[in-house]
Amino acid sequence: MRTFDEQAIVSIAPNANAVTNGRKLGNSFVKRMKSEDDSLYFGECKGSGKSNYIVSIDFEKEGEPVFRCTCPSRQFPCKHAIGLMFEMKEGKDFETADIPQDIIDKRNKIEAKEKKKAEKEKNTEKPKKTSTVSKAAKTKKVKKQIEGLDLLKDLMNQITNAGVAACVDAAFDKKYDELAKQLGDFYLPGVQIYFKRFLKYLRTIKNSQFIEDIKNNYPKSYIDEIRKDYPNDHIEEHLFDLAVKELTKLRYIEKRARDYLLKKLESDDTNPDDNILYEALGGVWKLEELGEIGLKKDNAVLVELSFLSEFDSVKEEYTDKGYWIDIDSGEINYTANYCPVKAKKYIQRDDSFFGKKCIDKLYFYPANDGENTRIRFESSKDEDLDISDIKKIKSFAKKSISEFIKPAKNILKATLSDNAYAVLFEFKKIGQYEEDIVVEDTEGKQILLKPNSHDSTVIDSLLSLPGKNYLSNQVLFGLAYYDGRLRQICIEPRSIITDDEILRLAY
């Protein structure tokens, strides 16, 4: 019988939380099985879904175990696979069983793919020379990125020593501009954006006329919200807080990314991987690269729950974002279509979609949390949405606020979080208490509903719904976020799902 030791499990796990969560799953395994030839260990594990998760570890290739699981998590390996490793470590009983047909099919598919790849490499002219040149270029780029992080570290130390408030002084402006430009030269476009956003907030504080424009042109409701925690019209304090947040992200990347890049050089592997720092530094994924590391799903059926468009004045770019639910698994992820202002006439913008999309190949972008990740697909077959689809979507809703609040906190507190966590849950009623709009679940727990921007469209729509039946005993889809001024998690409501419709509050 095969086994794992503690050190091996820890080294394979994506993070410490996955180890902790996997270790706790012992009592959740209802079946433990292994093949007669000892090449496959698999089992059934109880989870949050209606059906047990089927998890397996395939040892067909010695020294290269393959982890599979039917759970919706995009962590690799997931906590259920780690739990199965702990079951093997502890010497639990595994009954002998036949290898499932789907595993046999996957093995055959991998074998055929590897055979095709080997033939392609064999027939390609001078593959070794091409590979060497490509590898040398990637290595050179990584070394250049490390140089850029060293430059960033020096300035971060200067800012920390002087204090952020002192950086508003005009003497820093030239140095800031030079660094912002240099970060792009060091192959760090992602870091460059964070730094430019930091600069924007600092310079807005300095520009008293711009602050007056905010006061004069933004909706009164937005200014009133700021004044609750920043009295006497101190909008500067609000902008200062935003600047500090961007500085925190820069410091995090500067520290973590250096170790990440040095390890890539040490391992002699400079290819893209599923670490979120790859994108944070400015890396851009190709679909085939996502597929090669297993971040894909075949034959997915998605329904859009919400659509929104945003404009980033720092990047000078529009983002069309759709939140989609997989009606087979209940997993909620999002698509993001980016359109720079300069390329507006060349790029087709996305729009709201009210049917369902049947997708042959769905790709997932890496995310440490494994939830609410960005997805992408090249083509789809569009079909009409029917009542059975809507009922199935409702069946995936959490029964209470308590079910999603903990994972929401874990994700939102991450330094590089975009401060948005998609939630779908049943509610007892939505009502207005004094000046606040609150949603209450069947347990009596409440959470504040408010937009995560100065746009109050969703709240205005909620208050003007044609019938009160929408505001009681339904399902709400929204984006949970942390409100720094109120110091609590709030939800921006996006849609209400009834038995026969998905009512969008904005689209």
Backbone hydrogen bonds, N-H to C=O, Kabsch-Sander energy under -0.5 kcal/mol:
donor,donor_aa,acceptor,acceptor_aa,energy
9,I,5,D,-1.9
10,V,6,E,-2.3
11,S,7,Q,-2.2
12,I,8,A,-1.7
13,A,9,I,-2.2
19,V,15,N,-1.2
20,T,16,A,-2.3
21,N,17,N,-3.0
22,G,18,A,-2.4
23,R,19,V,-2.3
24,K,20,T,-1.0
25,L,22,G,-1.4
26,G,23,R,-0.7
28,S,25,L,-1.9
29,F,25,L,-0.7
29,F,26,G,-1.0
30,V,28,S,-0.6
30,V,44,E,-2.1
31,K,44,E,-1.3
33,M,42,F,-3.5
34,K,95,E,-2.1
35,S,40,L,-2.5
38,D,35,S,-1.6
41,Y,57,I,-2.2
42,F,33,M,-2.6
43,G,55,V,-2.3
44,E,31,K,-1.4
45,C,53,Y,-2.5
46,K,28,S,-2.8
53,Y,45,C,-3.0
55,V,43,G,-2.2
55,V,53,Y,-0.7
56,S,68,R,-2.6
57,I,41,Y,-3.0
58,D,66,V,-2.9
59,F,39,S,-3.8
59,F,57,I,-0.6
62,E,60,E,-0.8
64,E,61,K,-2.3
66,V,58,D,-2.3
67,F,65,P,-0.5
68,R,56,S,-2.3
70,T,54,I,-1.2
74,R,370,G,-0.7
82,I,78,C,-1.9
83,G,79,K,-2.4
84,L,80,H,-2.0
85,M,81,A,-1.8
86,F,82,I,-2.0
87,E,83,G,-1.8
88,M,84,L,-1.9
89,K,85,M,-2.6
90,E,86,F,-2.2
91,G,88,M,-1.3
92,K,87,E,-2.3
95,E,32,R,-2.2
97,A,34,K,-2.3
103,I,100,P,-0.6
104,I,100,P,-1.8
105,D,101,Q,-2.7
106,K,102,D,-1.9
107,R,103,I,-2.5
108,N,104,I,-2.4
109,K,105,D,-2.2
110,I,106,K,-2.4
111,E,107,R,-2.6
112,A,108,N,-2.5
113,K,109,K,-2.2
114,E,110,I,-2.6
115,K,111,E,-2.2
116,K,112,A,-2.3
117,K,113,K,-2.4
118,A,114,E,-2.5
119,E,115,K,-2.1
120,K,116,K,-2.1
121,E,117,K,-2.5
122,K,118,A,-2.0
123,N,119,E,-1.9
124,T,120,K,-1.0
130,T,126,K,-1.6
131,S,127,P,-2.4
132,T,128,K,-2.3
133,V,129,K,-2.2
134,S,130,T,-2.4
135,K,131,S,-2.5
136,A,132,T,-2.4
137,A,133,V,-2.1
138,K,134,S,-2.1
139,T,135,K,-2.4
140,K,136,A,-2.2
141,K,137,A,-2.0
142,V,138,K,-2.3
143,K,139,T,-2.2
144,K,140,K,-1.9
145,Q,141,K,-2.2
146,I,142,V,-2.0
147,E,143,K,-1.7
148,G,144,K,-1.9
149,L,145,Q,-2.1
150,D,146,I,-1.9
151,L,147,E,-1.9
152,L,148,G,-2.2
153,K,149,L,-2.5
154,D,150,D,-1.8
155,L,151,L,-1.5
156,M,152,L,-2.7
157,N,153,K,-2.3
158,Q,154,D,-1.7
159,I,155,L,-2.6
160,T,156,M,-2.6
161,N,157,N,-2.5
162,A,158,Q,-2.3
163,G,159,I,-2.6
166,A,163,G,-0.6
167,C,163,G,-0.8
167,C,164,V,-1.0
168,V,165,A,-1.2
169,D,166,A,-1.5
172,F,169,D,-1.6
173,D,170,A,-1.1
174,K,170,A,-0.5
176,Y,172,F,-2.5
177,D,173,D,-2.5
178,E,174,K,-2.2
179,L,175,K,-2.2
180,A,176,Y,-2.7
181,K,177,D,-1.8
182,Q,178,E,-2.3
183,L,179,L,-2.4
184,G,180,A,-0.7
184,G,181,K,-0.6
185,D,181,K,-1.0
186,F,182,Q,-1.4
187,Y,184,G,-1.3
188,L,183,L,-1.9
190,G,281,L,-1.4
191,V,281,L,-0.5
192,Q,188,L,-2.3
193,I,189,P,-1.6
194,Y,190,G,-1.6
195,F,191,V,-2.4
196,K,192,Q,-2.4
197,R,193,I,-2.2
198,F,194,Y,-1.9
199,L,195,F,-2.4
200,K,196,K,-2.3
201,Y,197,R,-1.9
202,L,198,F,-1.9
203,R,199,L,-2.7
204,T,200,K,-2.0
205,I,201,Y,-1.7
206,K,202,L,-1.5
207,N,203,R,-1.5
208,S,206,K,-1.4
211,I,207,N,-1.7
212,E,208,S,-1.9
213,D,209,Q,-1.9
214,I,210,F,-2.0
215,K,211,I,-2.2
216,N,212,E,-2.2
217,N,213,D,-2.9
218,Y,214,I,-2.0
222,Y,219,P,-0.7
223,I,219,P,-1.7
224,D,220,K,-2.8
225,E,221,S,-1.7
226,I,222,Y,-1.9
227,R,223,I,-2.4
228,K,224,D,-1.1
229,D,225,E,-0.7
229,D,226,I,-0.9
230,Y,226,I,-1.7
234,H,230,Y,-0.7
234,H,231,P,-1.2
235,I,233,D,-2.3
237,E,234,H,-1.0
238,H,234,H,-0.8
239,L,235,I,-2.1
240,F,236,E,-2.4
241,D,237,E,-2.1
242,L,238,H,-1.7
243,A,239,L,-2.1
244,V,240,F,-2.1
245,K,241,D,-1.8
246,E,242,L,-1.7
247,L,243,A,-2.0
248,T,244,V,-2.2
249,K,245,K,-1.8
250,L,246,E,-2.1
251,R,247,L,-2.4
252,Y,248,T,-2.2
253,I,249,K,-2.6
254,E,250,L,-2.7
255,K,251,R,-1.9
256,R,252,Y,-2.8
257,A,253,I,-2.7
258,R,254,E,-0.7
259,D,255,K,-1.1
260,Y,256,R,-2.2
261,L,257,A,-2.8
262,L,258,R,-2.5
263,K,259,D,-2.2
264,K,260,Y,-1.4
265,L,261,L,-1.9
266,E,262,L,-2.4
267,S,263,K,-2.3
268,D,264,K,-0.5
268,D,265,L,-0.7
269,D,264,K,-1.8
278,Y,275,N,-1.8
279,E,275,N,-0.5
280,A,276,I,-2.0
281,L,277,L,-2.0
282,G,279,E,-1.2
283,G,278,Y,-2.5
289,E,286,K,-0.5
290,L,286,K,-1.8
291,G,287,L,-2.3
292,E,288,E,-2.0
293,I,289,E,-1.2
294,G,291,G,-1.5
295,L,290,L,-2.4
296,K,294,G,-1.6
297,K,362,L,-2.6
299,N,360,D,-2.3
300,A,359,I,-2.1
302,L,357,K,-2.6
303,V,325,I,-1.9
304,E,355,G,-0.6
305,L,323,Y,-3.3
306,S,323,Y,-1.2
307,F,506,A,-0.6
308,L,321,K,-2.5
310,E,319,T,-2.4
312,D,317,E,-2.9
313,S,311,F,-0.7
316,E,312,D,-1.5
317,E,312,D,-1.6
318,Y,339,C,-2.8
319,T,310,E,-2.7
320,D,337,N,-2.5
321,K,308,L,-3.2
321,K,319,T,-0.7
322,G,335,T,-1.7
323,Y,306,S,-2.6
324,W,322,G,-0.5
324,W,333,N,-3.0
325,I,303,V,-2.7
326,D,331,E,-2.5
327,I,301,V,-2.0
327,I,325,I,-0.7
330,G,326,D,-3.4
333,N,324,W,-2.2
333,N,331,E,-0.5
334,Y,373,T,-2.0
335,T,322,G,-2.5
337,N,320,D,-2.5
338,Y,336,A,-0.6
339,C,318,Y,-2.8
341,V,316,E,-2.4
343,A,340,P,-1.1
344,K,341,V,-1.4
346,Y,343,A,-1.8
347,I,343,A,-1.3
356,K,383,E,-2.8
357,K,302,L,-2.7
358,C,356,K,-0.5
358,C,381,K,-2.7
359,I,300,A,-3.4
359,I,357,K,-0.7
362,L,297,K,-3.1
363,Y,376,R,-2.7
364,F,295,L,-2.4
365,Y,374,R,-3.0
370,G,367,A,-0.7
372,N,332,I,-0.9
375,I,334,Y,-3.0
376,R,363,Y,-2.0
381,K,358,C,-2.6
382,D,380,S,-0.6
383,E,356,K,-2.8
389,D,386,D,-0.6
390,I,386,D,-1.6
391,K,387,I,-2.5
392,K,388,S,-1.8
393,I,389,D,-2.2
394,K,390,I,-2.3
395,S,391,K,-1.5
396,F,392,K,-0.6
396,F,393,I,-1.2
397,A,394,K,-1.5
398,K,424,L,-2.9
403,E,400,S,-0.7
404,F,401,I,-1.2
405,I,401,I,-1.7
406,K,402,S,-0.7
408,A,404,F,-2.0
409,K,405,I,-2.2
410,N,406,K,-2.2
411,I,407,P,-2.0
412,L,408,A,-2.8
413,K,409,K,-1.9
414,A,411,I,-1.1
417,S,414,A,-1.8
421,Y,480,A,-2.0
423,V,478,G,-2.8
425,F,476,L,-2.1
426,E,398,K,-2.9
427,F,474,Q,-2.5
428,K,440,E,-2.6
429,K,440,E,-1.7
430,I,471,L,-2.2
431,G,438,V,-2.5
433,Y,431,G,-0.5
433,Y,436,D,-2.9
434,E,432,Q,-0.6
436,D,433,Y,-2.3
437,I,449,L,-0.6
438,V,431,G,-2.9
438,V,436,D,-0.5
439,V,447,I,-2.3
440,E,429,K,-2.8
441,D,445,K,-2.4
444,G,441,D,-1.7
447,I,439,V,-1.8
449,L,437,I,-3.2
450,K,448,L,-0.6
450,K,491,I,-1.9
456,S,454,H,-0.7
460,D,456,S,-2.6
461,S,457,T,-2.6
462,L,458,V,-2.0
463,L,459,I,-2.2
464,S,460,D,-0.8
464,S,461,S,-0.5
465,L,462,L,-1.0
470,Y,467,G,-1.2
471,L,468,K,-1.7
472,S,469,N,-1.0
473,N,428,K,-1.2
474,Q,427,F,-0.8
475,V,497,I,-1.7
476,L,425,F,-2.9
477,F,495,S,-2.9
478,G,423,V,-2.2
479,L,492,E,-2.1
480,A,421,Y,-3.0
480,A,478,G,-0.6
481,Y,490,C,-2.5
483,D,481,Y,-0.6
483,D,488,Q,-2.9
484,G,482,Y,-0.8
487,R,483,D,-1.9
488,Q,483,D,-1.2
490,C,481,Y,-2.9
491,I,448,L,-2.3
492,E,479,L,-2.5
494,R,477,F,-2.6
495,S,477,F,-2.2
496,I,503,L,-2.6
497,I,475,V,-3.1
498,T,496,I,-0.6
498,T,501,E,-2.5
503,L,496,I,-3.0
503,L,501,E,-0.6
504,R,502,I,-0.8
505,L,494,R,-3.0
506,A,494,R,-0.7
